[in-house]
Amino acid sequence: MKREPRHVVIAGGGITGLSAAFYLRKLCRERDIPLRLTVVERAQTLGGKIRTLRRDGHVIERGPDSFLARKTAILDLTRELGLEPELVPTRPEAGVSYILRGGELHRMPGGSMLGIPTKLKPFLQSGLVSPAGKARAALDLILPSRKESGDESLGAFFRRRLGDEVTETLVEPILAGIYSGDLDRLSLQATYPMFHEVERRYRSVIRGLKRGGLQQTAQPNAAPPLPEHLRRSLFLSYKDGLSALVEKLENALSDASLVSGEEIVRVSSSPEGLTLEAASGTAYRADAAVLAVPAFALGKLLPNLPAAQAFARTPYVSVANVVFGRALPLRRFGVRDPAPGRPFHHGMHLDFVEVGPYRTGRPHAHPVLRRTGGRPGVDVAGRRNDHRRREAGIAGTDGNPGGAGSGGADQVDAVDAPV
Ligand SMILES: Cc1cc2nc3c(=O)[nH]c(=O)nc-3n(C[C@H](O)[C@H](O)[C@H](O)COP(=O)(O)OP(=O)(O)OC[C@H]3O[C@@H](n4cnc5c(N)ncnc54)[C@H](O)[C@@H]3O)c2cc1C
């Protein structure tokens, strides 16, 4: 007897929704379960935060720019989609990081790993940290490890090990910048549990990192090894940018119904199943649903579910991404407005600037400089045009946007999220 297919509706066509659809279909095929799949996406295009801009031979990321090579789930998906030959490592000449302090760009001390100094000489020579701050960081080598069990904030961890100055000057711009969050409120276990493990094994974080502690504490990986040219890279992307993954998923899901430009506004259940109501008035009836939308959107979709209201209170930070795709005189770049508290400053007190050539992808005709920034309490998305102007001014010598020799931003994106 022919079985009726189960209808699963996925709200949200970002990487979470699309990969959920991909694996759900795979599982149902393996178990011979007839399935009808619908993905409903609010935006006109799929991919969510992943958006690659391909222009004038440049591959520029408007959202995420790479993924951690140790994350096996995305490598598995890459292989299943036949995208492994497209993988590219971090370009060796890229990834130079600077910290903006006192109106000057300071190169990150050589040997720093995620902002943590691991080489003595470049750290001692760096003008970024005072002699007292350097001496305090060195105490990490002799301080005992933490006795209490349980989680602590990233800030508490690094302040305890390396002192306030190194934490705020070197670590915070990078680690807090990645989450656009407050180092003193981000959970160590939820973000970088491997640092806890490094302390447990080596006591000293500096010594642990020097001895390859981060790699050794990584989860054992049963996946086949990556090709030789990719193995040393901490981050990976695809030759044509991260959107290549979204495009492959879209192709692989050709038998699913992919609806874009449609917002789900409410989900309700009855003995007959689920109903996902869209703003257009369409009602999607489903046997099961996956809500792959940002946490804050869940409260609205499930007004009668107390757990969803807790998700709705999850604080989000809006971030902006500004790209300069032309030759810019580095010395004149980014030093106009170092005041703390301004948007575009990565980290709480300082700035973190990564200077091109771009981290992954094809070599560019010009250096590409990308700044991503946002911080708790600043509505970057709501002030997009301000930023376009300010960024243009920052890049020039005379503060005249678009004036001779200045470099107005070529692409400004803002991700809108409640703060
Ligand atoms: C600027 C920036 C840089 C980043 N850099 C990195 C990086 O380098 N590496 C990394 O690993 N991660 C990075 N991240 C994080 C990464 O982009 C996200 O974790 C990931 O893309 C989230 O995917 P998602 O599918 O869960 O959510 P999203 O991409 O947010 O997708 C959710 C989708 O749901 C849709 N939606 C929302 N509400 C509804 C509704 N009611 N009905 C229908 N659809 C709805 C949205 O339009 C969206 O398309 C970065 C994020 C940003 C913003």
The ligand as a MOL file (V3000), in Angstrom:
LIG
                    3D

  0  0  0     0  0            999 V3000
M  V30 BEGIN CTAB
M  V30 COUNTS 53 58 0 0 0
M  V30 BEGIN ATOM
M  V30 1 C 28.8410 39.6500 10.1160 0
M  V30 2 C 28.8710 38.2080 10.5530 0
M  V30 3 C 30.0510 37.5000 10.4610 0
M  V30 4 C 30.0950 36.1690 10.8540 0
M  V30 5 N 31.2650 35.4780 10.6930 0
M  V30 6 C 31.2900 34.1600 10.9000 0
M  V30 7 C 32.4300 33.3890 10.4980 0
M  V30 8 O 33.4080 33.9060 9.9410 0
M  V30 9 N 32.4060 32.0470 10.7170 0
M  V30 10 C 31.3110 31.4340 11.2940 0
M  V30 11 O 31.3560 30.2050 11.4810 0
M  V30 12 N 30.1990 32.1350 11.6450 0
M  V30 13 C 30.1610 33.4650 11.4510 0
M  V30 14 N 29.0300 34.1750 11.7390 0
M  V30 15 C 27.8670 33.4510 12.2920 0
M  V30 16 C 27.1190 32.6930 11.1920 0
M  V30 17 O 26.9050 33.5450 10.0800 0
M  V30 18 C 25.7700 32.2260 11.7360 0
M  V30 19 O 25.9720 31.4560 12.8940 0
M  V30 20 C 24.9900 31.3800 10.7340 0
M  V30 21 O 25.0050 31.9110 9.4380 0
M  V30 22 C 23.5750 31.2740 11.2680 0
M  V30 23 O 22.7990 30.5060 10.3650 0
M  V30 24 P 21.2790 30.1950 10.6880 0
M  V30 25 O 20.7090 29.5000 9.5180 0
M  V30 26 O 21.1650 29.5550 12.0150 0
M  V30 27 O 20.6220 31.6250 10.8860 0
M  V30 28 P 20.3960 32.7620 9.7790 0
M  V30 29 O 21.4920 32.7790 8.8080 0
M  V30 30 O 20.0660 33.9840 10.5660 0
M  V30 31 O 19.1000 32.2540 9.0300 0
M  V30 32 C 17.8150 32.3830 9.5830 0
M  V30 33 C 16.8930 32.6230 8.4380 0
M  V30 34 O 15.5680 32.6840 8.9320 0
M  V30 35 C 14.8660 33.6760 8.2010 0
M  V30 36 N 13.7210 34.0620 9.0250 0
M  V30 37 C 13.7140 34.7800 10.1680 0
M  V30 38 N 12.4430 34.8840 10.6360 0
M  V30 39 C 11.6630 34.2040 9.7550 0
M  V30 40 C 10.2740 33.9600 9.7090 0
M  V30 41 N 9.4450 34.4260 10.6570 0
M  V30 42 N 9.7770 33.2280 8.6760 0
M  V30 43 C 10.6100 32.7550 7.7000 0
M  V30 44 N 11.9470 32.9760 7.7040 0
M  V30 45 C 12.4640 33.6830 8.7240 0
M  V30 46 C 15.8930 34.7790 8.0110 0
M  V30 47 O 15.5480 35.6320 6.9430 0
M  V30 48 C 17.1510 33.9620 7.7370 0
M  V30 49 O 17.3540 33.7300 6.3600 0
M  V30 50 C 28.9360 35.5190 11.3750 0
M  V30 51 C 27.7510 36.2340 11.4880 0
M  V30 52 C 27.7080 37.5660 11.0850 0
M  V30 53 C 26.4030 38.2970 11.1950 0
M  V30 END ATOM
M  V30 BEGIN BOND
M  V30 1 1 1 2
M  V30 2 1 2 3
M  V30 3 2 2 52
M  V30 4 2 3 4
M  V30 5 1 4 5
M  V30 6 1 4 50
M  V30 7 2 5 6
M  V30 8 1 6 7
M  V30 9 1 6 13
M  V30 10 2 7 8
M  V30 11 1 7 9
M  V30 12 1 9 10
M  V30 13 2 10 11
M  V30 14 1 10 12
M  V30 15 2 12 13
M  V30 16 1 13 14
M  V30 17 1 14 15
M  V30 18 1 14 50
M  V30 19 1 15 16
M  V30 20 1 16 17
M  V30 21 1 16 18
M  V30 22 1 18 19
M  V30 23 1 18 20
M  V30 24 1 20 21
M  V30 25 1 20 22
M  V30 26 1 22 23
M  V30 27 1 23 24
M  V30 28 2 24 25
M  V30 29 1 24 26
M  V30 30 1 24 27
M  V30 31 1 27 28
M  V30 32 2 28 29
M  V30 33 1 28 30
M  V30 34 1 28 31
M  V30 35 1 31 32
M  V30 36 1 32 33
M  V30 37 1 33 34
M  V30 38 1 33 48
M  V30 39 1 34 35
M  V30 40 1 35 36
M  V30 41 1 35 46
M  V30 42 1 36 37
M  V30 43 1 36 45
M  V30 44 2 37 38
M  V30 45 1 38 39
M  V30 46 1 39 40
M  V30 47 2 39 45
M  V30 48 1 40 41
M  V30 49 2 40 42
M  V30 50 1 42 43
M  V30 51 2 43 44
M  V30 52 1 44 45
M  V30 53 1 46 47
M  V30 54 1 46 48
M  V30 55 1 48 49
M  V30 56 2 50 51
M  V30 57 1 51 52
M  V30 58 1 52 53
M  V30 END BOND
M  V30 END CTAB
M  END
